[in-house]
Amino acid sequence: MRRAKRPIKEPGGVLLIGLGMSASALSEAIETLYPQAASLTVLADEANRRSAAAADEVWIYAPLGLRGFMALMRRISWRRFDVVVQAMAQPYWLKYLVWPRPPWRQGLGDTQAQ
C-alpha cells in the first residue's frame, strides 16, 4: 500500500525489526503497527526492501562487518525509539547489544506506542 510518508519522530516512534521475515509477514506487520505508531522505522534485509517501503523510514541491513554492525546498534540506541518490536524470535540476542535499551517487544501483540 502506497501512502504519504509521515515526518520521522525523533526521538520516538517504533522500530520494527523485520530480519528473517517473509515479504508477506513483513507487510502484514507494517499494516498492524503503522496506525499505532507516530512514525514507523523498519530494519529489513535487502530481499525485503520493497515490502518495507510502506513504512515511514527503512533501514537496510546488509553484511556490515563488526564496525558496521556496532554502528547499527549505536544508531538504534541513539534514536531513542518509544518501542522496538522484534517480530521474529531470532536473533534473540540483538536487544542485549543496544544500550540504553528502549522497551523491547517480542512478537506483534500488545504494541501500543505513540
C-alpha positions, 0 to 999 in steps of 0.5 A: 500500500502506497501512502504519504510518508509521515515526518520521522519522530525523533526521538520516538516512534517504533522500530520494527525489526523485520530480519528473517521475515517473509515479504508477506509477514513483513507487510502484514506487520507494517499494516498492524503497527503503522496506525499505532505508531507516530512514525514507523522505522523498519530494519529489513534485509535487502530481499525485503526492501520493497515490502518495507517501503510502506513504512515511514523510514527503512533501514537496510541491513546488509553484511556490515562487518563488526564496525558496521554492525556496532554502528547499527546498534549505536544508531538504534540506541541513539534514536531513542525509539518509544518501542522496538518490536522484534517480530521474529524470535531470532536473533534473540540476542540483538536487544542485549547489544543496544544500550540504553535499551528502549522497551523491547517487544517480542512478537506483534501483540500488545504494541501500543506506542505513540 
